[in-house]
Amino acid sequence: MAYLQNTMVIRRELLVRLTRLMKENLLTEKIDRIPLEMAPKERGTRHRCCVHKERAVIKYKSMPLLGFRPHDEIDELTPLSEYATKALQREQPVNNSMLTVVDEACTSCVKVNYVVSNLCRGCVGRSCQMNCPKDAITIDADGKARIKEENCVSCGICHKACPYHAIIYVPVPCEEACPVGAIKKNKEGVEEIDEEKCILCGRCINACPFGSVFEISQAIDVLSAVKKGKKLTAMVAPSLYGQYGAKPGQIINAIKEAGFAHVVEVAEGAAITAREEADEFRERLEKGCGLMTTSCCPSFVEAVNKHIPAMKKLVSETPSPMIFTAKISKERFPESSTVFIGPCVAKRKEAKESGLVDYTLTFEELDAIFEGLAIDVHTQDEGATLTIVDREAHGFARSSGVVNAVKKVSEDVFIKEIVINGLDKKSMNMLKAYARGKVPGNFIEVMACEGGCLSGPCSLADKRKRTKYFETSLNLLYDPVEANE
């Protein structure tokens, strides 16, 4: 998760407003007023040029929260109420895209990455111009260098050549954050996500200072299912306990108050995954294969499939905790639809492809639903039936958690682990080297998010709090005497 910024606040406010209208059965009647209420004419300070632009951005940011891409718009005069009606009428989410860019909000980043600053001394050497491979640098009448955007390819040669460091690198935040180069500007200057490259790590969501990148939400589908009286089973990822300074039972009861018939902890599935991965690793070693990677992080699996094909044979074939938990939920509550609740974007795709998970919600969406329904986690009753498995099963939530759980159930096998704590350009190159056989270990755990699922792109608590909250919750589950001291 990025540092708190106003784009997150706006995104949350939008979903809270939609949830309140759902609660009051007024979504289709009042949704068209949201842009007007959030961007009133009398407001003194605006983020953009005019109130009409502000309102257009709010409208198009509302579309992903209703389950649509802004690109799905055919007629610009189509009101939000029409999209809301369609959202309430559908039985299942239908959009195959997981992420989208709101064009109206994505207009302010630089077109090229290099800019000549006022430090330019107009030197005679002109090494910037002499070394530019695209003739993109001109010299003004005052001798100062200028970069022609239409010619520049952002190669950075001028930046390195300038003796005064007068040419500065200006990043495009979403492009800078993406570890696989999956987001680039189109000819209109708007960012586009290449789904053939995207690994759904979600870094671009929080990196964008204009809040232009959105998930295609299923929150309205879940709320609509509750309204229709459908039974839902919430499958909660262990990292949820790191998001609130509340006791585990209070969090579980808040989810039930939101309309879920049952709650199953994904830690149950994690315990099975640990045992199955240990068995699989043992079998691989017996067959002479000296290396295996974990498979719990769907973003890592996407990265392998799309960018490191040589590593496919090394990825564990054991299903993730979510998949095992979905099977448990279907057997335990066959009349109920399953809803995975976690901090991850990539889980949406894994859930859809599994055929076992009907809906997904992020922690950010769940918390907005709590606020919209006026549910206070901290005032809930503490008593709830909680999952007690090996502590290491809940530990899947953080970096090194998977390998620790596998070690716990395979003490007869020597494991020399390699832990990849966050996917970035550097770690991607490292994995490519490992795929070629240069590996200083035999078991690789990979988490796309630095710190593990506790710091997923759609989590809530900041770095200073989430580990403390998580440890306190585990102590309440496994060491209640120590937790109360």
Secondary structure as UniProt FT lines:
FT   HELIX           6..23
FT   TURN            24..25
FT   HELIX           27..30
FT   HELIX           31..33
FT   HELIX           34..38
FT   TURN            41..42
FT   HELIX           51..65
FT   TURN            66..67
FT   HELIX           70..72
FT   TURN            76..77
FT   HELIX           80..89
FT   STRAND          99..101
FT   HELIX           103..105
FT   STRAND          114..116
FT   TURN            118..119
FT   HELIX           127..131
FT   TURN            133..134
FT   STRAND          137..139
FT   TURN            141..142
FT   STRAND          145..147
FT   TURN            149..151
FT   HELIX           157..161
FT   TURN            163..164
FT   STRAND          167..169
FT   HELIX           173..177
FT   TURN            179..180
FT   STRAND          183..185
FT   TURN            187..188
FT   STRAND          191..193
FT   TURN            195..197
FT   HELIX           203..207
FT   TURN            209..210
FT   STRAND          213..215
FT   HELIX           219..227
FT   TURN            228..229
FT   STRAND          232..236
FT   HELIX           238..242
FT   HELIX           248..257
FT   TURN            258..259
FT   STRAND          262..265
FT   HELIX           267..286
FT   TURN            287..288
FT   STRAND          292..293
FT   HELIX           298..307
FT   HELIX           309..314
FT   HELIX           321..332
FT   TURN            334..335
FT   STRAND          337..342
FT   HELIX           346..354
FT   STRAND          359..362
FT   HELIX           363..372
FT   TURN            373..374
FT   HELIX           377..379
FT   HELIX           391..394
FT   HELIX           395..397
FT   TURN            399..400
FT   HELIX           401..408
FT   TURN            411..412
FT   STRAND          417..421
FT   HELIX           425..435
FT   TURN            436..437
FT   STRAND          443..447
FT   TURN            450..451
FT   HELIX           453..455
FT   TURN            457..458
FT   HELIX           463..478
FT   HELIX           480..484
//
